[in-house]
Amino acid sequence: MTELFKLFLVCLPVPVAVIWSLVLMPFEFGANAFSMPAAIGSAMCLSLCLWMSRGTQDRKWLILPTICFLYEMLPVNIPGPFDDYFAFGGTFVTTVMMKFMARARETEKMTDVIAEDT
């Protein structure tokens, strides 16, 4: 695949979330069944995670952002902001922590290799 096509696929969740939010907007009045900011925020988080995973083989940590994105796209909502922001915030924090832990493990392996060479 070309690099431009890969970049398009990485950025795709954001336009999908915006279009889906616009489609559900007429049904939203008075129902409070969908939260646009949480859906678009989870799409941005997923796009960021996809961009960070380009070129790596370990993609297990993409499971949680993908599940959060799909959940936020559903027209189902627990009343109150707790549901949306807890799911989005928890996904973002967990993803960042998992990425930092993976980077720390890589650094530790590199340190062990350097120590063996000397």
Secondary structure, DSSP 8 states (H G I E B T S, - for coil): --HHHHHHHHHTHHHHHHHHHHHHHHHHTTT----HHHHHHHHHHHHHHHHHTTT-S--GGGHHHHHHHHHHHSS---SSTHHHHHHHHHHHHHHHHHHHHHHHHHHHHHHHHHHHH-
